[in-house]
């Protein structure tokens, strides 16, 4: 037998074409564009609130220089030493930092070096050390319920904290809203998949009159805007609910609404996948006497896990992040608000706090991220299914 040129074969196998290199670089670029904002959001949510405002998340590991204002303790904290009234403390409140300069005017926060004595307009004196220790002295007693302001420039080391998450998670009603979101999202994901799987099998492998027309109607429903059909659907649900004694607002209504809006896409995707399954398996099962229900349960469902998981990811992301349908069919009371609605209310009252915004946003996406990473291998298989036919 002729010798095989293994070396040439290996070199040929490892040689990448220009198109393959371009595709790989494009995929890496897309992954970076998707990952960087998420990483930036996570880093910002863990940073100190003052540093979030002063610099971007990419500087989180470097020492930052910033102008700051510190409010000294009120007059009630003063003590008397050798005929002088003194208020002392530390402008960093124990968090650490280095003072590079300070001043007695907001327009000139760097007039004095650390350790210098600054004369104030009211006759008092201010001394600020490099480590942040300050001392206010005055020959007469300090007055007022609010302390004097100290202006300084400092070099602050990186600070990371969980206080942002504690503030969000300890806000009133956040736990109840989290449970509400899970109660909405999980059934609203499972119910459409179950219904769509049966319908997809019927449209793919069962012959009945009007099958093509029904499939065309389902495809046409994909372009119906949610906002246009929401009010008619709500009126119809209220009418049917009043007839059967079902409450006007509740979880049943939102489950049915999400099922109605999610079914067209689910049926379309699953039908295309199930129709691509090998015909020989179906025919062999029918020869053995299996019914359509047995074929669906024992053959089609196990083979359709990738497609089912792919749609489950998209449906869960949609229902978890939904706010409009939840407010219409569930309500906006304290006991009915979903997580997105609760965080919107929290940001409405504290929207100027960037640390609250970043922590709230990451709390919102952490559950969908867990679902995505748990099912992403099925997502890839589901998307690639049908691209290559077996021999």
C-alpha positions, 0 to 999 in steps of 0.5 A, a space after each residue: 500500500 502507498 504511504 500516506 503523506 500525513 504531514 501534508 494532510 495535516 498542513 492542508 487541514 490546518 490551513 485557514 482560508 481568508 473567508 474563514 479568518 474574516 468570519 472568525 474575526 467578525 464573530 469575535 467582534 460581535 462577541 466583544 460588542 455584546 460583552 463589553 457593555 454588560 461587563 461595564 454595567 457590572 463593574 459600575 454597579 460595584 463601584 463607589 457612587 462618587 467614582 461612578 460620577 467622576 470617571 468611566 468604568 474602564 478606569 475602575 482599577 486606577 486611582 482617580 483625581 477628583 474635586 470633592 466637597 465635604 460637609 463638616 459636622 454641625 456646631 453641636 459637635 464642636 469642642 473647646 480647647 484652650 479657648 478655641 472652638 474646634 471641629 475635627 474629623 476626616 473628609 474620607 470618612 474612613 474610606 481612604 484617599 489622599 488629599 492633594 490640595 484644598 481651599 475655602 472657596 468652591 471656585 478655588 479648591 486647590 489654593 492650599 497645600 495639605 497641612 497648610 493653615 487657611 484663613 476663612 472669611 468668618 475668622 476661623 481657620 482650616 487645616 487639612 492633612 494629606 490623609 484627610 484629617 481636618 481641623 476647624 478652629 475659631 475664637 468664637 463658637 460655631 453656629 448653625 445646624 449644618 456644618 461648613 463645607 470643605 473643598 478639596 482635590 483628592 487622589 482616590 484609590 479604587 473603591 468597590 462596594 455592595 451597598 448599591 445592591 443592598 439599597 436596591 434589594 432592600 427597597 420596599 416591595 422588591 422581593 414581592 416584585 421578583 416573585 411576581 416576575 417569575 410567576 409571570 415568566 415561567 408559565 408564560 414560557 412553558 404554556 406557549 411551547 406546549 401548545 405550539 409543539 402540538 400545532 407544529 407537529 400537526 402542520 408538519 406531518 398531519 394532512 387535513 383540509 386548509 393546512 396551507 391556509 392556516 399556516 399562511 394565517 399564522 405567518 401573517 400574525 407575525 407582523 401584527 403589532 402588539 400595541 394594536 391588538 392589546 386593547 381589543 384583546 383586553 376587552 375580549 378577555 374581560 367579556 369572557 372573564 365576566 361570563 365565566 366569573 374569572 377576575 378581570 386582572 390576574 395571572 391567568 389573563 397575562 398567561 393567556 396574553 403572552 401565549 397569544 402573542 408568542 404562539 405565531 413565532 413559536 409555531 412557525 419556528 417549531 413547524 420548520 424544525 419538525 418538518 425537517 426531521 427524517 421521514 423514515 422514522 415517522 413511517 417506521 413508527 406508523 408501520 409498527 402501529 404507533 399513533 400520531 400522539 405516540 409519535 409526537 411524545 416518544 419521537 418528535 419531542 425528544 428530537 426537538 429539544 434544541 428548537 424548544 430550548 431556542 424558543 424558550 430563551 427568546 420567550 423567557 427574555 420577552 416575558 421577563 422584561 415585559 412591562 406593558 402587558 404586565 401593567 395592563 393584565 396584572 395591574 400596577 399596585 404594590 402587590 401586582 408590580 413585576 420587577 421591571 415596574 418596581 425598578 422603574 418606580 425606584 429610578 423615578 424617585 432616585 433617577 439621579 443616582 447612577 449607582 442605583 441605575 446600574 445595580 437595578 439594571 444588572 439585577 434585571 438581566 442576571 436571571 435572563 443571563 442565567 437562562 441563556 447560559 444554561 440553554 445556549 448549547 441548545 440554542 446553537 443546535 436549534 439555529 443550525 438545525 436543517 442547515 446540513 442534511 444527513 446522508 
